[in-house]
Amino acid sequence: MPTLLETIRDRFDETQGRMRGIEDAAAAENRDELTEAEQATWDELKAQADRYAERLEILASRETLDQRASETLARITRAAASQPVPAAGDSAPVYESAGAYVLDYMRQGHGDNQARARLQRVLANTLTSDTPGLVPPQVTGNLLFQLTANRPTVNSFTHPALPAVGMKVQRPNITQHTNVAAQATEKTEVTSVTFKVDLLEAALKTFAGQADVSWQLAERSSPGAIDLIFSDLVAMYAKNSNAQCVSDFVGAVPAGPPWVGTAATLVPALSDAVVAVASNSQDKVMPTTVWMGLDVFGQISGLVDAEGRPILPNIGPTNAPGTSDATSIANLRGLNVVIDPAITGVMIVGNPRYAEWYETAGAPVRLSVTEVSILGYNIGVAGMFASLLTDPAAFTKMAVTITMAAGASAGGSGARSKA
């Protein structure tokens, strides 16, 4: 049975043949022009031939695409066949390329059990044998650890709502204000300054994690493995998203006055940082917060005066620059203190009003897919976020010289000698 392309091609040839027949008949009678009836018939045949030609062009292009698709499918089949089907107990196959992995992923979605078997060998499976502490013969006590999701720096930022669409956060930002000033004399020109607004933007980052849990582990674990793994994924999302926030924050803040790490220079260095923020920020704002890591916390909380008394005591006398205890600093020269283990080597003094954190509502989002064919669950969490500083000059970064070490106090310098 002829194809549609062949049928249209035959009709096109037949139509052109009829057109040539009319032309040949006129030439045989030594006529230079067609009669009115011949011309009408020729024009009709020409229009029909043009329609056939247009359809032929479309069908020929489609045939070419079909041929290329057939060749691609053959390559896909060969690529998939080149990946061995793992037998029970085999280790995970090594894919030759990312494309081979993607092909297997697509094929398993269309019911290819061999591709599914290869993919299941690639995922990091969590089995009862990997978690004997969660599947004991008899549970006699509670799980002896606690999952936390602490994000000191993220929590200190302002949190505007994440826009509904787009992979970038964009927000207007005033770069030049207008001005109001005294008029020199009556009927003289008053001051005028252009109002300028720039567009700030930050790309959204996606953080996600997953685990593959067997049905047996989910059913027989106590406490429930699914909830524990989800909780751990949430804790890791919190830890790593906060670390990313700190990295972006520290990188965006301009360098300011350093602190050499001694008790005698602490207050002057902080005062210099406060003045730098108030002088350089666009709105001339005063800072309200200081961010530091554990290294700087240890340095400050361990400072003593010449008589060995803590510079930051638990209950401070009127001349103390702040108060602290073994785990926190309540305030430092009136500044709120944020202690974040992800920060190292610096203190940042600034105003969190100008630091913004955008994040997927309810992040991290909990994801779960049941894999009936292998009696398992693919579980994971995901979230998108971005941070930006609307005025980097509203912050200043103080490099800190860390001099503290384990040992006895060395007096007013604030340093302790090594043991």
Sequence and secondary structure as in RCSB ss.txt:
>XXXX:A:sequence
MPTLLETIRDRFDETQGRMRGIEDAAAAENRDELTEAEQATWDELKAQADRYAERLEILASRETLDQRASETLAR
ITRAAASQPVPAAGDSAPVYESAGAYVLDYMRQGHGDNQARARLQRVLANTLTSDTPGLVPPQVTGNLLFQLTAN
RPTVNSFTHPALPAVGMKVQRPNITQHTNVAAQATEKTEVTSVTFKVDLLEAALKTFAGQADVSWQLAERSSPGA
IDLIFSDLVAMYAKNSNAQCVSDFVGAVPAGPPWVGTAATLVPALSDAVVAVASNSQDKVMPTTVWMGLDVFGQI
SGLVDAEGRPILPNIGPTNAPGTSDATSIANLRGLNVVIDPAITGVMIVGNPRYAEWYETAGAPVRLSVTEVSIL
GYNIGVAGMFASLLTDPAAFTKMAVTITMAAGASAGGSGARSKA
>XXXX:A:secstr
   HHHHHHHHHHHHHHHHHHHHHHHHHTT SS  HHHHHHHHHHHHHHHHHHHHHHHHHHHHHHHHHHHHHHHH
HHHHHHHS    TT      SSHHHHHHHHHHHHTT HHHHHHHHHHS EE GGG GGGS SS  S  S      
 HHHHHSB     SS SEEEEEEEEE       SSTTS       EEEEEEEE EEEEEEEEEEHHHHHH SS H
HHHHHHHHHHHHHHHHHHHHHHHHHHHS B   B S HHHHHHHHHHHHHHHHHHSTT     EEEE HHHHHHH
HT B TTS BSS SS  TT SEEE SS EEEETTBEEEE TT  SEEEEE GGGEEEEE TTSSEEEEEEEGGGT
EEEEEEEEEEEEEES GGGEEEEEB     SS B STT  B   
